[in-house]
């Protein structure tokens, strides 16, 4: 009697399996073993990554192939941040004391690189950069003479100028930024900017509403300590944003690793024990086009997904990454990590994570 229903049953079973399938990170063949710390997702086909030993890589075919290179004369540099606009145009930020902190740009897909900025202050150490558009951007350094140093460009990087220090609140003793993923600074709209810090006196988030000229600072309820604080910021409107971090010496420790703001960074709300990601997280990224909105956080001990604007998190995977970026249409995410690891996540707004509850500690 059941033989006549067999085709229908098989079809229903296949449909249920497809509905229950979990989107997951798909590791790419990167062609490099360098530690990768920066990633910029341009589209489903185009993404750029950056890392140690002057390394950068680009895909223009969705990750099937990666073209790896080294910036000439930069083999000793560590590129912790990359910001790209298309398959041809990208910026790289190298970290380090003094003249090791630099910004390069390519307009031809990496065939040629122009050194646009080289730090001349011995005490400066640049951590990250961000761009409002193709012409306007900023980069942030650890404190110099008691205040954080910010440089800006308004002409596509041809000129980078220091922001007057009088508009910056004094730094706390031992306060600094973190160059873990190139996402310690965030921008929204035409003039909003934020950067996160850490230190023994507690982390803070600095905010600007005038393109980086004037700044205010607010305490953030994340872990405090020499190796702890705000490592990453993601804003999806002038008012709403998320901070991620913790203590990078305690990779599986979830205490003090995330907070949310609903007033543009003036105040921050810590997440409870049942709401946090699963450990120290070096990067958090918003998934554009989602109502929740959706967020992805990554760190050395795994990755997590939030469908409700960071109020609760669920495990996305146990594979470790240092940085994550979501394409502007929200249809693909890219993450990078140790040993040249590059991974792709399709449909990041629907990663198939089922059921409420907290991500178990790993």
Secondary structure, DSSP 8 states (H G I E B T S, - for coil): -GGGGHHHHHHHHHHHHHHH-----EE---S--S-EEEEEE-SSS-EEEEESTTEEEEESSTTS--EEEE-TT-TT-EEEEEEESSSS-EEEEEE-BGGG-EEEEESSTTSS-EEEEE---TT-BEEEEEESSSS-EEEEEEEETTEEEEEEESSTTS--EE--GGGS-B--TT-B---SSS-SEEEETTTEEEEE-B-TT--EEEEESSSSSS-EEEE--S--STTEEEEEEEESSSS-EEEEEEETT-TT--TT-EEEESSTTSS-EE--TTTS-SS--SEEEEETT-SS-EEEEEETTEEEEESSTTSS-EEEESS--SEEEE-TTSSEEEEE-GGG-EEEEESGGG----SSS-----
